[in-house]
Amino acid sequence: VSKIKSVLEIGTFTGLSALSIALALPGDGNLIALDKNPSTIKVAINFFKKANQDKKIKTIIKPALSSLNELKKNNKIFDMVFIDADKENYSAYLDLIADKIDLYGYIIADNVLWSEKVTLPIKEDDLSTKEIDNFNKVLNQRSDMETIILPIRDGISISRKK
């Protein structure tokens, strides 16, 4: 049985992941969903309301780096963080949230194989692939986390703080 109650999602788009996570949370669970696009968040909020999950989900509409800097100022700790936003900032997100994860909490990141591009020679101008590759290496080198990468679809990493 999972003890996850407090979740941060970085990159919400139309809310499918946030809604799926919220449905799995206990009644007193909560999720903060970060996204910079007001039109897609509007779609997400409608889905959250239709599924009666809008009370569990708080949306913040602004660039994630700004939101994370604000969240860093308070002492909120998360049981899980799900990263699925702009790939160029994955490592920056990790830097800002690593100390906001509870002991034995999780960081889950989507797209970590990036259509297998990270397994091939990376082109100099391919900033997204470079960053995903760097993010994977940084996660692998962290002594405070255990990480696995599952080769499902576009790749997903699961890191547990220890």
mmCIF file of the C-alpha atoms, coordinates in Angstrom:
data_MODEL
# 
_entry.id   MODEL 
# 
loop_
_atom_site.group_PDB 
_atom_site.id 
_atom_site.type_symbol 
_atom_site.label_atom_id 
_atom_site.label_alt_id 
_atom_site.label_comp_id 
_atom_site.label_asym_id 
_atom_site.label_entity_id 
_atom_site.label_seq_id 
_atom_site.pdbx_PDB_ins_code 
_atom_site.Cartn_x 
_atom_site.Cartn_y 
_atom_site.Cartn_z 
_atom_site.occupancy 
_atom_site.B_iso_or_equiv 
_atom_site.pdbx_formal_charge 
_atom_site.auth_seq_id 
_atom_site.auth_comp_id 
_atom_site.auth_asym_id 
_atom_site.auth_atom_id 
_atom_site.pdbx_PDB_model_num 
ATOM 1   C CA . VAL A 1 1   ? 0.000   0.000  0.000   1.00 0.00 ? 1   VAL A CA 1 
ATOM 2   C CA . SER A 1 2   ? 1.388   3.370  -1.019  1.00 0.00 ? 2   SER A CA 1 
ATOM 3   C CA . LYS A 1 3   ? 1.733   6.106  1.573   1.00 0.00 ? 3   LYS A CA 1 
ATOM 4   C CA . ILE A 1 4   ? 1.909   8.826  -1.071  1.00 0.00 ? 4   ILE A CA 1 
ATOM 5   C CA . LYS A 1 5   ? -0.316  11.755 -0.138  1.00 0.00 ? 5   LYS A CA 1 
ATOM 6   C CA . SER A 1 6   ? 1.467   14.845 -1.435  1.00 0.00 ? 6   SER A CA 1 
ATOM 7   C CA . VAL A 1 7   ? 2.433   15.082 -5.110  1.00 0.00 ? 7   VAL A CA 1 
ATOM 8   C CA . LEU A 1 8   ? 3.994   17.742 -7.302  1.00 0.00 ? 8   LEU A CA 1 
ATOM 9   C CA . GLU A 1 9   ? 3.566   17.516 -11.048 1.00 0.00 ? 9   GLU A CA 1 
ATOM 10  C CA . ILE A 1 10  ? 5.861   19.572 -13.260 1.00 0.00 ? 10  ILE A CA 1 
ATOM 11  C CA . GLY A 1 11  ? 4.185   19.866 -16.661 1.00 0.00 ? 11  GLY A CA 1 
ATOM 12  C CA . THR A 1 12  ? 0.442   19.212 -16.680 1.00 0.00 ? 12  THR A CA 1 
ATOM 13  C CA . PHE A 1 13  ? -0.698  19.856 -20.267 1.00 0.00 ? 13  PHE A CA 1 
ATOM 14  C CA . THR A 1 14  ? -4.357  18.710 -20.396 1.00 0.00 ? 14  THR A CA 1 
ATOM 15  C CA . GLY A 1 15  ? -4.181  16.897 -17.063 1.00 0.00 ? 15  GLY A CA 1 
ATOM 16  C CA . LEU A 1 16  ? -4.199  13.174 -17.881 1.00 0.00 ? 16  LEU A CA 1 
ATOM 17  C CA . SER A 1 17  ? -1.284  12.317 -15.595 1.00 0.00 ? 17  SER A CA 1 
ATOM 18  C CA . ALA A 1 18  ? -2.442  14.634 -12.810 1.00 0.00 ? 18  ALA A CA 1 
ATOM 19  C CA . LEU A 1 19  ? -5.934  13.152 -12.929 1.00 0.00 ? 19  LEU A CA 1 
ATOM 20  C CA . SER A 1 20  ? -4.600  9.580  -12.913 1.00 0.00 ? 20  SER A CA 1 
ATOM 21  C CA . ILE A 1 21  ? -2.389  10.364 -9.923  1.00 0.00 ? 21  ILE A CA 1 
ATOM 22  C CA . ALA A 1 22  ? -5.167  12.199 -8.059  1.00 0.00 ? 22  ALA A CA 1 
ATOM 23  C CA . LEU A 1 23  ? -7.512  9.246  -8.510  1.00 0.00 ? 23  LEU A CA 1 
ATOM 24  C CA . ALA A 1 24  ? -4.903  7.003  -6.866  1.00 0.00 ? 24  ALA A CA 1 
ATOM 25  C CA . LEU A 1 25  ? -4.372  9.365  -3.925  1.00 0.00 ? 25  LEU A CA 1 
ATOM 26  C CA . PRO A 1 26  ? -6.265  8.863  -0.662  1.00 0.00 ? 26  PRO A CA 1 
ATOM 27  C CA . GLY A 1 27  ? -9.107  11.234 0.167   1.00 0.00 ? 27  GLY A CA 1 
ATOM 28  C CA . ASP A 1 28  ? -6.795  13.522 2.105   1.00 0.00 ? 28  ASP A CA 1 
ATOM 29  C CA . GLY A 1 29  ? -4.138  13.507 -0.634  1.00 0.00 ? 29  GLY A CA 1 
ATOM 30  C CA . ASN A 1 30  ? -3.238  16.546 -2.698  1.00 0.00 ? 30  ASN A CA 1 
ATOM 31  C CA . LEU A 1 31  ? -1.452  17.367 -5.927  1.00 0.00 ? 31  LEU A CA 1 
ATOM 32  C CA . ILE A 1 32  ? 0.060   20.632 -7.102  1.00 0.00 ? 32  ILE A CA 1 
ATOM 33  C CA . ALA A 1 33  ? 0.069   20.813 -10.904 1.00 0.00 ? 33  ALA A CA 1 
ATOM 34  C CA . LEU A 1 34  ? 2.474   23.240 -12.592 1.00 0.00 ? 34  LEU A CA 1 
ATOM 35  C CA . ASP A 1 35  ? 2.118   24.399 -16.176 1.00 0.00 ? 35  ASP A CA 1 
ATOM 36  C CA . LYS A 1 36  ? 2.679   27.685 -17.973 1.00 0.00 ? 36  LYS A CA 1 
ATOM 37  C CA . ASN A 1 37  ? -0.053  27.327 -20.593 1.00 0.00 ? 37  ASN A CA 1 
ATOM 38  C CA . PRO A 1 38  ? -3.416  28.809 -19.470 1.00 0.00 ? 38  PRO A CA 1 
ATOM 39  C CA . SER A 1 39  ? -5.401  27.223 -22.305 1.00 0.00 ? 39  SER A CA 1 
ATOM 40  C CA . THR A 1 40  ? -4.279  23.658 -21.611 1.00 0.00 ? 40  THR A CA 1 
ATOM 41  C CA . ILE A 1 41  ? -4.675  24.147 -17.844 1.00 0.00 ? 41  ILE A CA 1 
ATOM 42  C CA . LYS A 1 42  ? -8.247  25.265 -18.509 1.00 0.00 ? 42  LYS A CA 1 
ATOM 43  C CA . VAL A 1 43  ? -8.884  21.939 -20.269 1.00 0.00 ? 43  VAL A CA 1 
ATOM 44  C CA . ALA A 1 44  ? -7.210  20.089 -17.382 1.00 0.00 ? 44  ALA A CA 1 
ATOM 45  C CA . ILE A 1 45  ? -9.315  21.862 -14.753 1.00 0.00 ? 45  ILE A CA 1 
ATOM 46  C CA . ASN A 1 46  ? -12.493 20.854 -16.597 1.00 0.00 ? 46  ASN A CA 1 
ATOM 47  C CA . PHE A 1 47  ? -11.367 17.211 -16.517 1.00 0.00 ? 47  PHE A CA 1 
ATOM 48  C CA . PHE A 1 48  ? -10.512 17.485 -12.810 1.00 0.00 ? 48  PHE A CA 1 
ATOM 49  C CA . LYS A 1 49  ? -14.019 18.834 -12.076 1.00 0.00 ? 49  LYS A CA 1 
ATOM 50  C CA . LYS A 1 50  ? -15.772 16.155 -14.144 1.00 0.00 ? 50  LYS A CA 1 
ATOM 51  C CA . ALA A 1 51  ? -13.888 13.459 -12.226 1.00 0.00 ? 51  ALA A CA 1 
ATOM 52  C CA . ASN A 1 52  ? -14.589 15.131 -8.845  1.00 0.00 ? 52  ASN A CA 1 
ATOM 53  C CA . GLN A 1 53  ? -10.857 15.521 -8.228  1.00 0.00 ? 53  GLN A CA 1 
ATOM 54  C CA . ASP A 1 54  ? -10.665 19.318 -8.370  1.00 0.00 ? 54  ASP A CA 1 
ATOM 55  C CA . LYS A 1 55  ? -10.547 19.584 -4.557  1.00 0.00 ? 55  LYS A CA 1 
ATOM 56  C CA . LYS A 1 56  ? -7.361  17.477 -4.499  1.00 0.00 ? 56  LYS A CA 1 
ATOM 57  C CA . ILE A 1 57  ? -5.594  19.338 -7.309  1.00 0.00 ? 57  ILE A CA 1 
ATOM 58  C CA . LYS A 1 58  ? -4.211  22.865 -7.127  1.00 0.00 ? 58  LYS A CA 1 
ATOM 59  C CA . THR A 1 59  ? -3.005  24.319 -10.430 1.00 0.00 ? 59  THR A CA 1 
ATOM 60  C CA . ILE A 1 60  ? -0.343  26.989 -10.753 1.00 0.00 ? 60  ILE A CA 1 
ATOM 61  C CA . ILE A 1 61  ? -0.071  28.719 -14.117 1.00 0.00 ? 61  ILE A CA 1 
ATOM 62  C CA . LYS A 1 62  ? 3.399   30.130 -14.686 1.00 0.00 ? 62  LYS A CA 1 
ATOM 63  C CA . PRO A 1 63  ? 6.785   28.808 -15.812 1.00 0.00 ? 63  PRO A CA 1 
ATOM 64  C CA . ALA A 1 64  ? 7.764   25.849 -13.622 1.00 0.00 ? 64  ALA A CA 1 
ATOM 65  C CA . LEU A 1 65  ? 11.142  27.298 -12.640 1.00 0.00 ? 65  LEU A CA 1 
ATOM 66  C CA . SER A 1 66  ? 9.378   30.333 -11.127 1.00 0.00 ? 66  SER A CA 1 
ATOM 67  C CA . SER A 1 67  ? 6.842   28.153 -9.327  1.00 0.00 ? 67  SER A CA 1 
ATOM 68  C CA . LEU A 1 68  ? 9.542   25.822 -8.010  1.00 0.00 ? 68  LEU A CA 1 
ATOM 69  C CA . ASN A 1 69  ? 11.580  28.745 -6.686  1.00 0.00 ? 69  ASN A CA 1 
ATOM 70  C CA . GLU A 1 70  ? 8.479   29.942 -4.821  1.00 0.00 ? 70  GLU A CA 1 
ATOM 71  C CA . LEU A 1 71  ? 7.719   26.445 -3.496  1.00 0.00 ? 71  LEU A CA 1 
ATOM 72  C CA . LYS A 1 72  ? 11.336  26.120 -2.378  1.00 0.00 ? 72  LYS A CA 1 
ATOM 73  C CA . LYS A 1 73  ? 10.834  29.085 -0.034  1.00 0.00 ? 73  LYS A CA 1 
ATOM 74  C CA . ASN A 1 74  ? 8.146   27.281 1.941   1.00 0.00 ? 74  ASN A CA 1 
ATOM 75  C CA . ASN A 1 75  ? 8.851   24.045 3.753   1.00 0.00 ? 75  ASN A CA 1 
ATOM 76  C CA . LYS A 1 76  ? 6.469   21.846 1.765   1.00 0.00 ? 76  LYS A CA 1 
ATOM 77  C CA . ILE A 1 77  ? 7.774   18.308 1.338   1.00 0.00 ? 77  ILE A CA 1 
ATOM 78  C CA . PHE A 1 78  ? 6.395   15.970 -1.324  1.00 0.00 ? 78  PHE A CA 1 
ATOM 79  C CA . ASP A 1 79  ? 6.059   12.208 -1.312  1.00 0.00 ? 79  ASP A CA 1 
ATOM 80  C CA . MET A 1 80  ? 6.313   12.153 -5.090  1.00 0.00 ? 80  MET A CA 1 
ATOM 81  C CA . VAL A 1 81  ? 7.267   14.472 -7.941  1.00 0.00 ? 81  VAL A CA 1 
ATOM 82  C CA . PHE A 1 82  ? 6.344   13.710 -11.540 1.00 0.00 ? 82  PHE A CA 1 
ATOM 83  C CA . ILE A 1 83  ? 8.373   15.533 -14.212 1.00 0.00 ? 83  ILE A CA 1 
ATOM 84  C CA . ASP A 1 84  ? 6.970   15.773 -17.739 1.00 0.00 ? 84  ASP A CA 1 
ATOM 85  C CA . ALA A 1 85  ? 7.685   19.303 -18.897 1.00 0.00 ? 85  ALA A CA 1 
ATOM 86  C CA . ASP A 1 86  ? 10.166  21.093 -21.153 1.00 0.00 ? 86  ASP A CA 1 
ATOM 87  C CA . LYS A 1 87  ? 13.093  18.727 -21.495 1.00 0.00 ? 87  LYS A CA 1 
ATOM 88  C CA . GLU A 1 88  ? 15.721  21.485 -21.478 1.00 0.00 ? 88  GLU A CA 1 
ATOM 89  C CA . ASN A 1 89  ? 15.038  22.124 -17.781 1.00 0.00 ? 89  ASN A CA 1 
ATOM 90  C CA . TYR A 1 90  ? 14.869  18.588 -16.336 1.00 0.00 ? 90  TYR A CA 1 
ATOM 91  C CA . SER A 1 91  ? 18.180  18.970 -14.443 1.00 0.00 ? 91  SER A CA 1 
ATOM 92  C CA . ALA A 1 92  ? 17.190  22.415 -13.165 1.00 0.00 ? 92  ALA A CA 1 
ATOM 93  C CA . TYR A 1 93  ? 13.910  20.960 -11.907 1.00 0.00 ? 93  TYR A CA 1 
ATOM 94  C CA . LEU A 1 94  ? 15.812  18.177 -10.175 1.00 0.00 ? 94  LEU A CA 1 
ATOM 95  C CA . ASP A 1 95  ? 18.103  20.706 -8.469  1.00 0.00 ? 95  ASP A CA 1 
ATOM 96  C CA . LEU A 1 96  ? 15.109  22.646 -7.162  1.00 0.00 ? 96  LEU A CA 1 
ATOM 97  C CA . ILE A 1 97  ? 13.097  19.659 -5.922  1.00 0.00 ? 97  ILE A CA 1 
ATOM 98  C CA . ALA A 1 98  ? 15.686  17.166 -4.665  1.00 0.00 ? 98  ALA A CA 1 
ATOM 99  C CA . ASP A 1 99  ? 15.493  18.483 -1.106  1.00 0.00 ? 99  ASP A CA 1 
ATOM 100 C CA . LYS A 1 100 ? 11.693  18.763 -1.272  1.00 0.00 ? 100 LYS A CA 1 
ATOM 101 C CA . ILE A 1 101 ? 11.252  14.988 -1.490  1.00 0.00 ? 101 ILE A CA 1 
ATOM 102 C CA . ASP A 1 102 ? 10.446  13.057 1.656   1.00 0.00 ? 102 ASP A CA 1 
ATOM 103 C CA . LEU A 1 103 ? 12.761  10.225 2.693   1.00 0.00 ? 103 LEU A CA 1 
ATOM 104 C CA . TYR A 1 104 ? 11.765  7.231  0.545   1.00 0.00 ? 104 TYR A CA 1 
ATOM 105 C CA . GLY A 1 105 ? 9.805   9.594  -1.691  1.00 0.00 ? 105 GLY A CA 1 
ATOM 106 C CA . TYR A 1 106 ? 9.874   9.334  -5.468  1.00 0.00 ? 106 TYR A CA 1 
ATOM 107 C CA . ILE A 1 107 ? 10.860  11.390 -8.461  1.00 0.00 ? 107 ILE A CA 1 
ATOM 108 C CA . ILE A 1 108 ? 9.349   10.000 -11.640 1.00 0.00 ? 108 ILE A CA 1 
ATOM 109 C CA . ALA A 1 109 ? 10.396  11.494 -14.965 1.00 0.00 ? 109 ALA A CA 1 
ATOM 110 C CA . ASP A 1 110 ? 8.836   10.824 -18.351 1.00 0.00 ? 110 ASP A CA 1 
ATOM 111 C CA . ASN A 1 111 ? 10.563  10.762 -21.757 1.00 0.00 ? 111 ASN A CA 1 
ATOM 112 C CA . VAL A 1 112 ? 13.995  9.804  -20.409 1.00 0.00 ? 112 VAL A CA 1 
ATOM 113 C CA . LEU A 1 113 ? 14.847  7.699  -23.480 1.00 0.00 ? 113 LEU A CA 1 
ATOM 114 C CA . TRP A 1 114 ? 13.584  10.455 -25.793 1.00 0.00 ? 114 TRP A CA 1 
ATOM 115 C CA . SER A 1 115 ? 12.655  8.231  -28.738 1.00 0.00 ? 115 SER A CA 1 
ATOM 116 C CA . GLU A 1 116 ? 15.905  6.317  -28.158 1.00 0.00 ? 116 GLU A CA 1 
ATOM 117 C CA . LYS A 1 117 ? 17.890  9.458  -29.087 1.00 0.00 ? 117 LYS A CA 1 
ATOM 118 C CA . VAL A 1 118 ? 19.866  9.272  -25.823 1.00 0.00 ? 118 VAL A CA 1 
ATOM 119 C CA . THR A 1 119 ? 21.250  5.890  -26.934 1.00 0.00 ? 119 THR A CA 1 
ATOM 120 C CA . LEU A 1 120 ? 22.655  7.314  -30.187 1.00 0.00 ? 120 LEU A CA 1 
ATOM 121 C CA . PRO A 1 121 ? 25.358  9.897  -30.883 1.00 0.00 ? 121 PRO A CA 1 
ATOM 122 C CA . ILE A 1 122 ? 23.798  13.224 -29.917 1.00 0.00 ? 122 ILE A CA 1 
ATOM 123 C CA . LYS A 1 123 ? 23.846  16.067 -32.424 1.00 0.00 ? 123 LYS A CA 1 
ATOM 124 C CA . GLU A 1 124 ? 25.477  19.263 -31.179 1.00 0.00 ? 124 GLU A CA 1 
ATOM 125 C CA . ASP A 1 125 ? 22.345  21.372 -31.752 1.00 0.00 ? 125 ASP A CA 1 
ATOM 126 C CA . ASP A 1 126 ? 19.914  18.888 -30.155 1.00 0.00 ? 126 ASP A CA 1 
ATOM 127 C CA . LEU A 1 127 ? 19.538  20.625 -26.792 1.00 0.00 ? 127 LEU A CA 1 
ATOM 128 C CA . SER A 1 128 ? 16.582  18.535 -25.595 1.00 0.00 ? 128 SER A CA 1 
ATOM 129 C CA . THR A 1 129 ? 18.405  15.248 -26.123 1.00 0.00 ? 129 THR A CA 1 
ATOM 130 C CA . LYS A 1 130 ? 21.573  16.626 -24.513 1.00 0.00 ? 130 LYS A CA 1 
ATOM 131 C CA . GLU A 1 131 ? 19.615  17.697 -21.459 1.00 0.00 ? 131 GLU A CA 1 
ATOM 132 C CA . ILE A 1 132 ? 17.729  14.406 -21.109 1.00 0.00 ? 132 ILE A CA 1 
ATOM 133 C CA . ASP A 1 133 ? 21.035  12.545 -21.392 1.00 0.00 ? 133 ASP A CA 1 
ATOM 134 C CA . ASN A 1 134 ? 22.566  14.838 -18.751 1.00 0.00 ? 134 ASN A CA 1 
ATOM 135 C CA . PHE A 1 135 ? 19.527  14.423 -16.476 1.00 0.00 ? 135 PHE A CA 1 
ATOM 136 C CA . ASN A 1 136 ? 19.837  10.622 -16.667 1.00 0.00 ? 136 ASN A CA 1 
ATOM 137 C CA . LYS A 1 137 ? 23.549  10.817 -15.830 1.00 0.00 ? 137 LYS A CA 1 
ATOM 138 C CA . VAL A 1 138 ? 22.955  13.187 -12.911 1.00 0.00 ? 138 VAL A CA 1 
ATOM 139 C CA . LEU A 1 139 ? 20.261  10.901 -11.488 1.00 0.00 ? 139 LEU A CA 1 
ATOM 140 C CA . ASN A 1 140 ? 22.566  7.898  -11.838 1.00 0.00 ? 140 ASN A CA 1 
ATOM 141 C CA . GLN A 1 141 ? 25.373  9.686  -9.968  1.00 0.00 ? 141 GLN A CA 1 
ATOM 142 C CA . ARG A 1 142 ? 23.280  10.871 -7.012  1.00 0.00 ? 142 ARG A CA 1 
ATOM 143 C CA . SER A 1 143 ? 24.184  8.980  -3.865  1.00 0.00 ? 143 SER A CA 1 
ATOM 144 C CA . ASP A 1 144 ? 20.945  10.049 -2.139  1.00 0.00 ? 144 ASP A CA 1 
ATOM 145 C CA . MET A 1 145 ? 18.716  8.294  -4.701  1.00 0.00 ? 145 MET A CA 1 
ATOM 146 C CA . GLU A 1 146 ? 18.231  4.905  -6.271  1.00 0.00 ? 146 GLU A CA 1 
ATOM 147 C CA . THR A 1 147 ? 17.130  5.123  -9.899  1.00 0.00 ? 147 THR A CA 1 
ATOM 148 C CA . ILE A 1 148 ? 15.849  2.734  -12.521 1.00 0.00 ? 148 ILE A CA 1 
ATOM 149 C CA . ILE A 1 149 ? 14.865  3.489  -16.092 1.00 0.00 ? 149 ILE A CA 1 
ATOM 150 C CA . LEU A 1 150 ? 12.038  1.495  -17.572 1.00 0.00 ? 150 LEU A CA 1 
ATOM 151 C CA . PRO A 1 151 ? 12.159  1.212  -21.374 1.00 0.00 ? 151 PRO A CA 1 
ATOM 152 C CA . ILE A 1 152 ? 8.400   1.640  -21.691 1.00 0.00 ? 152 ILE A CA 1 
ATOM 153 C CA . ARG A 1 153 ? 7.343   3.773  -24.659 1.00 0.00 ? 153 ARG A CA 1 
ATOM 154 C CA . ASP A 1 154 ? 9.569   6.867  -24.443 1.00 0.00 ? 154 ASP A CA 1 
ATOM 155 C CA . GLY A 1 155 ? 11.220  5.778  -21.198 1.00 0.00 ? 155 GLY A CA 1 
ATOM 156 C CA . ILE A 1 156 ? 10.380  6.553  -17.609 1.00 0.00 ? 156 ILE A CA 1 
ATOM 157 C CA . SER A 1 157 ? 12.765  6.880  -14.686 1.00 0.00 ? 157 SER A CA 1 
ATOM 158 C CA . ILE A 1 158 ? 11.794  6.123  -11.124 1.00 0.00 ? 158 ILE A CA 1 
ATOM 159 C CA . SER A 1 159 ? 14.072  7.469  -8.422  1.00 0.00 ? 159 SER A CA 1 
ATOM 160 C CA . ARG A 1 160 ? 13.612  6.811  -4.719  1.00 0.00 ? 160 ARG A CA 1 
ATOM 161 C CA . LYS A 1 161 ? 15.224  9.012  -2.132  1.00 0.00 ? 161 LYS A CA 1 
ATOM 162 C CA . LYS A 1 162 ? 17.225  7.069  0.422   1.00 0.00 ? 162 LYS A CA 1 
# 
